[in-house]
Amino acid sequence: MVTRVEDRPQTCETDGVPLSDDEQRILRQIEEQLQTDQRFAQLASPAGLYRQSARSVRWAVLGVILGLALTVVALQIHFLLAFVGFLVMLGCALVIERQLRAIGKVGVQDIAASLRNSKIGSARIRDRFPRD
């Protein structure tokens, strides 16, 4: 059975409670402050929401590379030291996995879109690969 929107029972969310004059004034002040706050706008943008996770992924990738190098070099010295390098790689791989799950598919698309739209990144790519 299909329920129409008109047939649904009304909840308390649809019944609006009017704000007093003081509450409306405070709300307007908060909205004005948020509109002028560039740092908040940058943090609340889609790219800003995932910036910390993307930074963690970058550091973890560097950790995986360093762990691999430590493992290869340490195999010539002692196998326990090589095992420590392997544990470093494993820990960094787990950090990458967790952060990519936190970012999710939408976050990856938002980060890619922000990189595509950034003037610095696109100018750098155009300089590297000029069209004939």
C-alpha positions as CSV (number, residue, x, y, z in Angstrom):
1,M,0.0,0.0,0.0
2,V,1.4,3.4,-1.0
3,T,1.1,6.2,1.5
4,R,0.7,9.7,0.2
5,V,2.4,12.6,1.7
6,E,-1.0,14.2,2.5
7,D,-2.1,11.0,4.3
8,R,1.0,10.9,6.7
9,P,0.4,12.0,10.2
10,Q,1.9,15.4,11.0
11,T,4.8,15.4,13.4
12,C,5.9,18.1,15.8
13,E,8.6,19.1,13.3
14,T,6.1,20.5,10.9
15,D,4.5,22.6,13.5
16,G,6.8,25.6,13.8
17,V,7.1,27.6,17.0
18,P,7.6,31.3,16.4
19,L,10.8,32.8,17.7
20,S,10.7,35.8,20.0
21,D,12.2,39.1,18.8
22,D,15.3,38.5,20.9
23,E,15.8,35.0,19.5
24,Q,15.3,36.3,15.9
25,R,17.9,39.1,16.6
26,I,20.4,36.6,18.0
27,L,19.8,34.2,15.1
28,R,20.4,37.0,12.6
29,Q,23.7,37.9,14.3
30,I,24.9,34.3,14.2
31,E,24.0,34.0,10.5
32,E,25.9,37.2,9.7
33,Q,28.9,36.1,11.7
34,L,28.9,32.7,9.9
35,Q,28.6,34.4,6.5
36,T,31.6,36.5,7.1
37,D,33.8,33.8,8.7
38,Q,36.1,32.6,5.9
39,R,37.7,29.9,8.0
40,F,34.4,28.3,8.9
41,A,33.4,28.4,5.2
42,Q,36.6,26.7,4.2
43,L,36.1,24.0,6.9
44,A,32.5,23.5,6.0
45,S,33.1,23.2,2.3
46,P,33.1,19.6,1.0
47,A,36.9,19.7,0.4
48,G,37.5,21.1,3.9
49,L,35.5,18.3,5.5
50,Y,37.8,15.7,4.1
51,R,41.1,17.6,4.3
52,Q,42.3,16.1,7.6
53,S,41.5,12.5,6.4
54,A,43.3,13.2,3.1
55,R,46.3,14.5,4.9
56,S,46.4,11.4,7.1
57,V,46.2,9.2,4.0
58,R,49.2,11.0,2.5
59,W,51.2,10.5,5.7
60,A,50.2,6.9,5.9
61,V,51.3,6.3,2.3
62,L,54.7,7.8,3.2
63,G,54.8,5.5,6.2
64,V,54.1,2.4,4.0
65,I,56.9,3.4,1.7
66,L,59.3,4.0,4.6
67,G,58.2,0.7,6.2
68,L,58.9,-1.2,3.0
69,A,62.3,0.4,2.8
70,L,63.0,-0.4,6.4
71,T,61.9,-4.0,5.8
72,V,64.1,-4.5,2.8
73,V,67.2,-2.9,4.5
74,A,66.5,-4.7,7.8
75,L,66.3,-8.1,6.2
76,Q,70.1,-7.8,5.6
77,I,70.6,-7.1,9.3
78,H,68.1,-9.1,11.4
79,F,64.8,-10.6,10.8
80,L,63.2,-9.0,13.9
81,L,64.1,-5.5,12.7
82,A,62.5,-6.4,9.4
83,F,59.4,-7.6,11.2
84,V,59.2,-4.1,12.9
85,G,59.3,-2.6,9.4
86,F,56.5,-4.9,8.4
87,L,54.4,-3.9,11.4
88,V,55.0,-0.2,10.4
89,M,53.7,-1.0,6.9
90,L,50.7,-2.9,8.4
91,G,49.8,-0.1,10.8
92,C,50.0,2.5,8.0
93,A,47.9,0.4,5.7
94,L,45.2,0.1,8.4
95,V,45.3,3.9,8.8
96,I,44.8,4.3,5.0
97,E,41.9,1.9,5.1
98,R,40.2,3.6,8.0
99,Q,40.6,7.1,6.6
100,L,39.4,6.1,3.1
101,R,36.3,4.5,4.7
102,A,35.8,7.7,6.7
103,I,36.1,9.8,3.5
104,G,33.8,7.4,1.5
105,K,33.0,7.5,-2.2
106,V,31.4,10.9,-2.0
107,G,34.4,12.4,-0.2
108,V,36.8,11.0,-2.8
109,Q,34.6,12.5,-5.6
110,D,34.5,15.9,-3.7
111,I,38.3,15.9,-3.3
112,A,38.8,15.0,-6.9
113,A,36.4,17.7,-8.0
114,S,38.1,20.3,-5.9
115,L,41.5,19.3,-7.3
116,R,40.1,19.5,-10.8
117,N,38.6,23.0,-10.2
118,S,41.6,24.4,-8.4
119,K,43.4,26.9,-10.5
120,I,46.8,25.9,-9.1
121,G,46.4,22.2,-10.0
122,S,44.9,22.8,-13.4
123,A,47.5,25.4,-14.3
124,R,50.3,23.0,-13.3
125,I,48.8,20.2,-15.4
126,R,48.4,22.5,-18.4
127,D,52.0,23.6,-18.1
128,R,53.2,20.0,-18.0
129,F,51.0,18.8,-20.9
130,P,50.5,21.6,-23.4
131,R,48.1,21.1,-26.2
132,D,49.5,21.4,-29.7
